[in-house]
Amino acid sequence: GVQAMKFTQRPWLAIASFGLISGYSSIIAAQSSSALSIDTALSGGKANLSTPLALNWRFTATPTSFNRTNATVVGKRVYFATGGRVYALNSESGAQAWKFPIDEPLPSAVTTTPIVQNGSIYFLSGDGKLFSLKADTGTLDWQFDTRNSSANALTIENGIAYFGTGNGKIWAIDTQTHDTVG
């Protein structure tokens, strides 16, 4: 399955997402002091790790054939997607805080790394839907359906979600009103 693991050494905390053979992916949380440097440019810095690392926790989710997303860490939460689900884990214990959807996975895989802003988590699915969940509970806040396949890039700037779809259209959706912009 998809596994999230936490290793310990002090004092730095780093979260890394690795793509493995056959589409499996792992999320590793490690605390360390120095030696191996991991570039975390998307989150604004570098994490230094030294070996040996000790496993603190592991989380396993259902694998998918092709997982294009990475983990997002905000506060003491790790958010990640695999297949048609998004998960939130406690970064210290590895305990699942929530998963979305609760019952059956989405009919189309999540195609973007979750973005967390202002208490909401945003992501796209392959069938062209933009989702907004409450970051603390994982409940659906709203969704926008483009009625086309979505690309695998999502960015949010000044409250506007930007992404493209398979028909070549670029979308700008206001995250407060849920309407198109422009």
Backbone as CSV, one residue per row, in Angstrom:
resi,resn,N_x,N_y,N_z,CA_x,CA_y,CA_z,C_x,C_y,C_z
1,GLY,0.808,-1.183,0.000,0.000,0.000,0.000,0.852,1.248,0.000
2,VAL,0.214,2.388,0.022,0.910,3.664,0.157,1.222,3.818,1.632
3,GLN,2.456,4.120,1.960,2.855,4.185,3.356,3.379,5.558,3.713
4,ALA,3.027,5.997,4.885,3.611,7.198,5.466,4.374,6.740,6.691
5,MET,5.621,7.153,6.825,6.439,6.713,7.937,7.096,7.904,8.602
6,LYS,7.348,7.799,9.882,8.054,8.850,10.597,9.281,8.248,11.256
7,PHE,10.429,8.902,11.062,11.676,8.503,11.679,12.110,9.605,12.635
8,THR,12.910,9.243,13.632,13.305,10.253,14.607,14.802,10.400,14.773
9,GLN,15.232,11.604,14.881,16.481,12.124,15.400,16.247,13.601,15.555
10,ARG,16.898,14.282,16.397,16.626,15.681,16.695,17.615,16.588,15.979
11,PRO,17.356,17.860,15.714,16.193,18.653,16.073,15.292,19.009,14.898
12,TRP,15.586,18.664,13.642,14.818,19.118,12.483,13.724,18.137,12.119
13,LEU,12.619,18.636,11.598,11.539,17.790,11.105,11.451,17.979,9.597
14,ALA,11.451,16.886,8.871,11.340,16.948,7.411,10.312,15.939,6.951
15,ILE,9.526,16.303,5.965,8.556,15.388,5.367,8.934,15.253,3.899
16,ALA,9.038,14.041,3.429,9.394,13.809,2.036,8.444,12.794,1.442
17,SER,8.089,12.974,0.197,7.221,12.033,-0.505,8.045,11.387,-1.606
18,PHE,8.028,10.067,-1.661,8.833,9.340,-2.619,7.952,8.506,-3.517
19,GLY,8.197,8.558,-4.842,7.517,7.674,-5.778,8.330,6.402,-5.907
20,LEU,7.714,5.255,-5.745,8.397,3.986,-5.813,7.878,3.179,-6.989
21,ILE,8.434,2.013,-7.214,8.060,1.139,-8.319,6.566,0.838,-8.282
22,SER,5.950,0.734,-9.430,4.542,0.392,-9.611,3.583,1.426,-9.052
23,GLY,3.996,2.685,-8.956,3.096,3.737,-8.536,2.897,3.845,-7.040
24,TYR,3.546,2.992,-6.262,3.436,3.107,-4.816,4.178,4.354,-4.372
25,SER,3.743,4.968,-3.315,4.472,6.117,-2.809,4.487,6.078,-1.301
26,SER,5.475,6.697,-0.732,5.616,6.729,0.716,5.789,8.158,1.165
27,ILE,5.323,8.435,2.351,5.567,9.717,2.980,6.408,9.414,4.190
28,ILE,7.553,10.049,4.295,8.455,9.794,5.401,8.638,11.075,6.183
29,ALA,8.409,11.003,7.465,8.663,12.129,8.347,9.902,11.790,9.148
30,ALA,10.873,12.664,9.146,12.119,12.366,9.847,12.587,13.567,10.634
31,GLN,13.103,13.310,11.808,13.741,14.343,12.599,15.221,14.024,12.621
32,SER,16.058,15.035,12.447,17.486,14.796,12.352,18.254,16.056,12.677
33,SER,19.589,15.941,12.649,20.413,17.106,12.947,21.237,17.565,11.761
34,SER,21.887,16.670,11.031,22.685,17.088,9.877,23.070,15.886,9.041
35,ALA,23.721,16.118,7.940,24.303,15.134,7.028,23.635,15.180,5.672
36,LEU,22.480,14.568,5.494,21.798,14.553,4.210,20.916,15.787,4.107
37,SER,21.057,16.537,3.025,20.253,17.737,2.840,19.192,17.463,1.793
38,ILE,17.929,17.684,2.131,16.818,17.510,1.207,16.306,18.888,0.826
39,ASP,16.252,19.162,-0.475,15.747,20.444,-0.949,14.235,20.454,-0.850
40,THR,13.698,21.351,-0.046,12.256,21.496,0.119,11.841,22.852,-0.434
41,ALA,12.274,23.127,-1.651,12.060,24.442,-2.260,10.593,24.843,-2.290
42,LEU,9.690,23.887,-2.515,8.273,24.228,-2.576,7.746,24.711,-1.238
43,SER,8.380,24.250,-0.148,7.929,24.701,1.169,8.852,25.767,1.737
44,GLY,9.870,26.165,0.978,10.675,27.312,1.360,11.934,27.039,2.138
45,GLY,12.544,25.887,2.006,13.773,25.689,2.754,14.436,24.362,2.487
46,LYS,15.333,23.987,3.390,16.034,22.717,3.314,15.922,22.015,4.646
47,ALA,15.961,20.701,4.583,15.958,19.897,5.801,17.236,19.090,5.829
48,ASN,17.890,19.062,6.945,19.112,18.285,7.101,18.807,17.032,7.893
49,LEU,19.257,15.883,7.371,19.026,14.609,8.020,20.346,13.918,8.272
50,SER,20.434,13.194,9.354,21.594,12.346,9.582,21.112,10.937,9.874
51,THR,21.954,9.982,9.613,21.592,8.589,9.829,22.299,8.073,11.068
52,PRO,21.812,7.056,11.715,20.630,6.284,11.331,19.352,6.953,11.817
53,LEU,18.278,6.688,11.116,16.961,7.186,11.500,16.185,6.047,12.154
54,ALA,15.326,6.380,13.091,14.503,5.373,13.770,13.043,5.599,13.416
55,LEU,12.343,4.523,13.066,10.935,4.613,12.679,10.067,4.940,13.894
56,ASN,9.277,6.017,13.794,8.328,6.388,14.848,6.925,5.934,14.515
57,TRP,6.510,6.106,13.267,5.177,5.665,12.862,5.138,5.372,11.379
58,ARG,4.107,4.628,10.980,3.893,4.282,9.575,2.398,4.317,9.312
59,PHE,2.009,4.858,8.175,0.604,4.883,7.762,0.531,4.276,6.371
60,THR,-0.397,3.349,6.174,-0.550,2.686,4.884,-1.924,2.982,4.304
61,ALA,-1.927,3.415,3.055,-3.170,3.676,2.321,-3.170,2.813,1.066
62,THR,-4.289,2.756,0.387,-4.412,1.963,-0.836,-3.543,2.562,-1.945
63,PRO,-2.741,1.733,-2.610,-1.887,2.243,-3.684,-2.673,2.528,-4.957
64,THR,-2.080,3.312,-5.833,-2.661,3.574,-7.149,-1.611,3.273,-8.198
65,SER,-2.039,3.141,-9.444,-1.101,2.801,-10.498,-0.174,3.965,-10.847
66,PHE,-0.637,5.195,-10.625,0.200,6.348,-10.936,-0.195,7.498,-10.028
67,ASN,0.653,7.802,-9.062,0.356,8.860,-8.101,1.254,10.057,-8.401
68,ARG,0.657,11.179,-8.821,1.427,12.356,-9.234,1.519,13.416,-8.153
69,THR,1.031,13.161,-6.963,0.978,14.209,-5.949,2.057,14.031,-4.886
70,ASN,2.318,15.100,-4.161,3.275,15.104,-3.055,2.538,15.438,-1.764
71,ALA,3.247,15.303,-0.672,2.664,15.648,0.626,2.751,17.150,0.851
72,THR,1.806,17.677,1.621,1.808,19.063,2.069,1.770,19.032,3.587
73,VAL,2.647,19.797,4.232,2.694,19.837,5.687,2.342,21.242,6.151
74,VAL,1.341,21.337,7.016,0.936,22.612,7.600,0.715,22.365,9.094
75,GLY,1.477,23.059,9.911,1.371,22.850,11.351,1.705,21.419,11.695
76,LYS,0.815,20.758,12.408,1.034,19.366,12.798,0.218,18.398,11.956
77,ARG,-0.102,18.816,10.726,-0.849,17.966,9.802,-0.044,17.691,8.539
78,VAL,-0.154,16.462,8.057,0.404,16.047,6.773,-0.787,15.709,5.888
79,TYR,-0.907,16.380,4.745,-1.986,16.141,3.796,-1.381,15.477,2.560
80,PHE,-2.022,14.417,2.061,-1.550,13.797,0.829,-2.714,13.094,0.145
81,ALA,-2.526,12.816,-1.135,-3.564,12.146,-1.925,-2.983,10.888,-2.541
82,THR,-3.828,9.899,-2.685,-3.491,8.703,-3.444,-4.773,8.202,-4.078
83,GLY,-4.731,7.997,-5.386,-5.935,7.592,-6.102,-7.026,8.627,-5.950
84,GLY,-8.199,8.187,-5.566,-9.339,9.080,-5.419,-9.607,9.494,-3.985
85,ARG,-8.562,9.583,-3.179,-8.713,9.998,-1.779,-7.652,11.017,-1.381
86,VAL,-8.045,11.852,-0.400,-7.113,12.780,0.249,-7.123,12.424,1.734
87,TYR,-5.931,12.398,2.330,-5.773,12.051,3.743,-5.144,13.205,4.510
88,ALA,-5.481,13.266,5.803,-4.806,14.164,6.743,-4.321,13.305,7.898
89,LEU,-3.033,13.427,8.215,-2.425,12.679,9.313,-1.859,13.635,10.338
90,ASN,-1.790,13.185,11.578,-1.077,13.910,12.619,0.407,13.671,12.372
91,SER,1.199,14.732,12.197,2.611,14.580,11.855,3.446,13.998,12.996
92,GLU,2.965,14.076,14.218,3.728,13.547,15.349,3.443,12.071,15.610
93,SER,2.189,11.661,15.443,1.821,10.277,15.768,1.567,9.410,14.536
94,GLY,1.273,10.036,13.385,0.906,9.287,12.191,-0.554,8.874,12.173
95,ALA,-1.309,9.253,13.199,-2.727,8.897,13.265,-3.508,9.628,12.175
96,GLN,-4.446,8.913,11.581,-5.298,9.522,10.569,-6.265,10.484,11.241
97,ALA,-6.242,11.746,10.810,-7.191,12.741,11.310,-8.504,12.613,10.539
98,TRP,-8.394,12.435,9.208,-9.561,12.239,8.354,-9.130,11.755,6.984
99,LYS,-10.109,11.257,6.220,-9.910,10.955,4.799,-11.142,11.425,4.057
100,PHE,-10.932,11.826,2.804,-12.028,12.281,1.954,-11.914,11.575,0.621
101,PRO,-13.031,11.066,0.116,-14.296,10.858,0.796,-14.202,9.725,1.821
102,ILE,-15.170,9.701,2.715,-15.160,8.720,3.800,-15.490,7.329,3.286
103,ASP,-16.497,7.205,2.427,-16.943,5.888,1.979,-16.168,5.403,0.756
104,GLU,-16.633,5.659,-0.428,-15.971,5.233,-1.663,-15.032,6.323,-2.175
105,PRO,-13.906,5.943,-2.817,-13.020,6.959,-3.401,-13.739,7.759,-4.485
106,LEU,-13.200,8.915,-4.819,-13.721,9.703,-5.934,-13.645,8.864,-7.198
107,PRO,-14.536,9.073,-8.169,-14.505,8.289,-9.404,-13.269,8.545,-10.267
108,SER,-12.597,9.658,-10.027,-11.389,10.005,-10.768,-10.289,10.355,-9.775
109,ALA,-9.053,9.999,-10.091,-7.930,10.217,-9.175,-7.658,11.700,-8.930
110,VAL,-7.138,11.987,-7.755,-6.663,13.334,-7.432,-5.387,13.552,-8.237
111,THR,-5.302,14.670,-8.947,-4.181,14.913,-9.863,-3.216,15.984,-9.387
112,THR,-3.531,16.663,-8.290,-2.656,17.737,-7.817,-2.303,17.540,-6.347
113,THR,-1.167,18.075,-5.976,-0.772,18.110,-4.580,-1.736,19.020,-3.833
114,PRO,-2.254,18.586,-2.676,-3.179,19.440,-1.928,-2.532,20.779,-1.548
115,ILE,-3.308,21.849,-1.683,-2.881,23.190,-1.277,-3.736,23.597,-0.089
116,VAL,-3.085,24.030,0.991,-3.811,24.440,2.194,-3.661,25.947,2.356
117,GLN,-4.807,26.646,2.406,-4.825,28.094,2.609,-6.076,28.487,3.380
118,ASN,-5.889,29.343,4.358,-7.009,29.932,5.102,-8.009,28.895,5.619
119,GLY,-7.496,27.791,6.146,-8.361,26.782,6.736,-9.042,25.852,5.751
120,SER,-8.696,25.961,4.473,-9.265,25.087,3.446,-8.156,24.340,2.731
121,ILE,-8.514,23.191,2.177,-7.580,22.409,1.364,-8.186,22.286,-0.030
122,TYR,-7.378,22.555,-1.052,-7.838,22.568,-2.442,-7.069,21.532,-3.249
123,PHE,-7.761,20.874,-4.184,-7.116,19.925,-5.087,-8.020,19.701,-6.296
124,LEU,-7.429,19.150,-7.367,-8.156,18.821,-8.594,-8.252,17.311,-8.743
125,SER,-9.330,16.865,-9.368,-9.445,15.459,-9.756,-9.349,15.381,-11.282
126,GLY,-9.032,14.196,-11.770,-8.811,14.000,-13.199,-10.013,14.268,-14.071
127,ASP,-11.212,14.272,-13.485,-12.410,14.553,-14.271,-12.765,16.038,-14.285
128,GLY,-11.810,16.901,-13.887,-11.995,18.345,-14.032,-12.692,19.033,-12.890
129,LYS,-12.727,18.420,-11.729,-13.380,19.062,-10.587,-12.336,19.677,-9.659
130,LEU,-12.632,20.902,-9.218,-11.848,21.578,-8.188,-12.607,21.393,-6.885
131,PHE,-11.935,20.854,-5.873,-12.556,20.604,-4.572,-11.997,21.556,-3.530
132,SER,-12.837,21.926,-2.580,-12.436,22.675,-1.399,-12.979,21.927,-0.184
133,LEU,-12.074,21.526,0.709,-12.457,20.842,1.939,-12.087,21.708,3.127
134,LYS,-12.749,21.499,4.241,-12.340,22.135,5.497,-11.107,21.379,5.981
135,ALA,-9.984,22.086,6.159,-8.715,21.436,6.486,-8.747,20.713,7.829
136,ASP,-9.537,21.196,8.767,-9.556,20.567,10.095,-10.395,19.298,10.147
137,THR,-11.441,19.189,9.302,-12.348,18.041,9.373,-12.376,17.182,8.112
138,GLY,-11.939,17.732,6.978,-11.997,17.002,5.721,-13.375,16.967,5.096
139,THR,-14.303,17.758,5.615,-15.644,17.795,5.025,-15.652,18.695,3.791
140,LEU,-16.473,18.322,2.826,-16.571,19.083,1.581,-17.167,20.449,1.862
141,ASP,-16.453,21.483,1.430,-16.949,22.849,1.533,-17.694,23.201,0.245
142,TRP,-17.013,22.987,-0.899,-17.632,23.219,-2.202,-16.791,22.545,-3.281
143,GLN,-17.373,22.425,-4.472,-16.630,21.926,-5.629,-17.091,22.651,-6.883
144,PHE,-16.184,22.724,-7.851,-16.476,23.378,-9.123,-16.176,22.367,-10.218
145,ASP,-17.124,22.136,-11.119,-16.975,21.143,-12.178,-16.766,21.832,-13.525
146,THR,-15.608,21.583,-14.148,-15.302,22.167,-15.459,-15.905,21.353,-16.601
147,ARG,-16.344,20.138,-16.305,-16.868,19.204,-17.295,-15.822,18.860,-18.355
148,ASN,-14.568,18.812,-17.924,-13.455,18.443,-18.801,-12.367,17.851,-17.927
149,SER,-11.422,17.164,-18.514,-10.327,16.605,-17.711,-9.424,17.738,-17.220
150,SER,-8.861,17.552,-16.026,-8.002,18.607,-15.473,-6.533,18.275,-15.677
151,ALA,-5.731,19.300,-15.687,-4.289,19.139,-15.747,-3.788,18.817,-14.342
152,ASN,-2.493,18.652,-14.193,-1.965,18.303,-12.883,-1.260,19.480,-12.208
153,ALA,-1.725,20.680,-12.463,-1.144,21.855,-11.814,-2.270,22.745,-11.296
154,LEU,-2.126,23.156,-10.047,-3.076,24.049,-9.410,-2.266,25.056,-8.614
155,THR,-2.629,26.308,-8.726,-1.999,27.337,-7.903,-3.092,28.276,-7.409
156,ILE,-2.863,28.838,-6.246,-3.826,29.788,-5.689,-3.077,31.051,-5.311
157,GLU,-3.561,32.168,-5.830,-2.933,33.469,-5.591,-4.028,34.484,-5.321
158,ASN,-3.916,35.206,-4.212,-4.894,36.236,-3.848,-6.337,35.728,-3.891
159,GLY,-6.544,34.490,-3.416,-7.889,33.944,-3.349,-8.449,33.432,-4.659
160,ILE,-7.617,33.367,-5.703,-8.063,32.857,-7.005,-7.313,31.560,-7.302
161,ALA,-8.061,30.483,-7.612,-7.479,29.199,-7.991,-7.314,29.170,-9.502
162,TYR,-6.087,28.897,-9.966,-5.777,28.838,-11.395,-5.383,27.417,-11.772
163,PHE,-5.939,26.924,-12.875,-5.582,25.592,-13.377,-6.055,25.467,-14.816
164,GLY,-5.531,24.471,-15.493,-5.910,24.225,-16.877,-6.694,22.934,-17.016
165,THR,-7.377,22.797,-18.147,-8.118,21.568,-18.439,-7.665,21.004,-19.782
166,GLY,-8.089,19.768,-20.032,-7.663,19.047,-21.228,-8.027,19.700,-22.536
167,ASN,-8.999,20.593,-22.534,-9.391,21.278,-23.763,-8.568,22.546,-24.010
168,GLY,-7.535,22.775,-23.186,-6.663,23.936,-23.356,-7.122,25.185,-22.650
169,LYS,-8.230,25.128,-21.942,-8.753,26.303,-21.253,-8.047,26.495,-19.910
170,ILE,-7.755,27.749,-19.581,-7.212,28.121,-18.278,-8.363,28.674,-17.447
171,TRP,-8.517,28.135,-16.243,-9.602,28.539,-15.357,-9.078,29.405,-14.234
172,ALA,-9.895,30.379,-13.823,-9.627,31.214,-12.650,-10.916,31.210,-11.833
173,ILE,-10.855,30.587,-10.637,-12.034,30.431,-9.792,-11.799,31.163,-8.475
174,ASP,-12.708,32.045,-8.121,-12.631,32.765,-6.848,-12.947,31.778,-5.721
175,THR,-12.019,31.610,-4.772,-12.211,30.621,-3.711,-13.234,31.060,-2.661
176,GLN,-13.643,32.326,-2.684,-14.669,32.794,-1.751,-16.075,32.694,-2.337
177,THR,-16.214,33.108,-3.603,-17.539,33.100,-4.237,-17.794,31.828,-5.042
178,HIS,-16.728,31.103,-5.411,-16.783,29.869,-6.195,-17.189,30.128,-7.643
179,ASP,-17.067,31.360,-8.081,-17.414,31.750,-9.449,-16.154,31.913,-10.301
180,THR,-16.333,31.837,-11.623,-15.221,32.112,-12.521,-14.889,33.593,-12.487
181,VAL,-13.619,33.896,-12.737,-13.142,35.280,-12.726,-12.715,35.631,-14.138
182,GLY,-13.057,36.819,-14.581,-12.581,37.312,-15.873,-13.473,37.078,-17.027
